[in-house]
Amino acid sequence: MIYFEHEVLTFGTSNAKEMKKMADTLTEWGAAGYEVVSVVSTSMNGSHVTAFLKREVLVDNKDEGKAA
């Protein structure tokens, strides 16, 4: 059965260095099979964003991955 793993990452966006770090980090997570589902601003001035990622995982045990 297919389930999803999720990750939440927060990044600064105030300057080019922070934006480059965000791009590099998301590229690394993408290489690990994650895809960005959404990106939202998490500060009033837009200086931080939070990215929500997911990837499919195969679970052999039918009880694995079920919500409590």
Beta strands, then each sheet from edge to edge (+ up, - down):
strand 1: 2-12
strand 2: 35-41
strand 3: 48-58
sheet 1: 1+ 3- 2+
end
